[in-house]
Amino acid sequence: MLIVEDEPEVCELLSDMVADDGFEPVCVQNDEKAYAALRERTDFACMIVDVNLGKGGTGYDVARFARRLARRLPVIYVSGQSNEDSHRANGVPGSLFVPKPFTAEELLERIRMLVGDNDDER
């Protein structure tokens, strides 16, 4: 699972959440590292991406890039500053939005909505 989150503490927390559910997280902290990870590997079970990544591109930019390489990649946007309207206007088709703060169970529920139990990908 690719996690794109500019805050190291949040990146670690998200990694722990998905690892506890059996996923293998790869966490990067900016758009350029996300692009590099996606060029290297397109078989991620899902991508969790913060909408606001600081300098550089947005999570929306990263997801559009990801979908050019892996058009079926499940995408979940997270943000404490963006909202559902922004997601509807800018998000890739079939993606989900989870506002911060959220619980591990809320995030994992959204992952399961997109990925299922995903036993083959873990």
Rosetta blueprint (number, residue, H / E / L):
1 M L
2 L E
3 I E
4 V E
5 E L
6 D L
7 E L
8 P H
9 E H
10 V H
11 C H
12 E H
13 L H
14 L H
15 S H
16 D H
17 M H
18 V H
19 A H
20 D H
21 D L
22 G L
23 F L
24 E L
25 P L
26 V E
27 C E
28 V E
29 Q L
30 N L
31 D H
32 E H
33 K H
34 A H
35 Y H
36 A H
37 A H
38 L H
39 R H
40 E H
41 R L
42 T L
43 D L
44 F L
45 A L
46 C L
47 M E
48 I E
49 V E
50 D E
51 V L
52 N L
53 L L
54 G L
55 K L
56 G L
57 G L
58 T L
59 G H
60 Y H
61 D H
62 V H
63 A H
64 R H
65 F H
66 A H
67 R H
68 R H
69 L H
70 A L
71 R L
72 R L
73 L L
74 P L
75 V E
76 I E
77 Y E
78 V E
79 S E
80 G L
81 Q L
82 S L
83 N L
84 E H
85 D H
86 S H
87 H H
88 R H
89 A H
90 N H
91 G L
92 V L
93 P L
94 G L
95 S L
96 L E
97 F E
98 V E
99 P E
100 K L
101 P L
102 F L
103 T L
104 A H
105 E H
106 E H
107 L H
108 L H
109 E H
110 R H
111 I H
112 R H
113 M H
114 L H
115 V H
116 G L
117 D L
118 N L
119 D H
120 D H
121 E H
122 R L
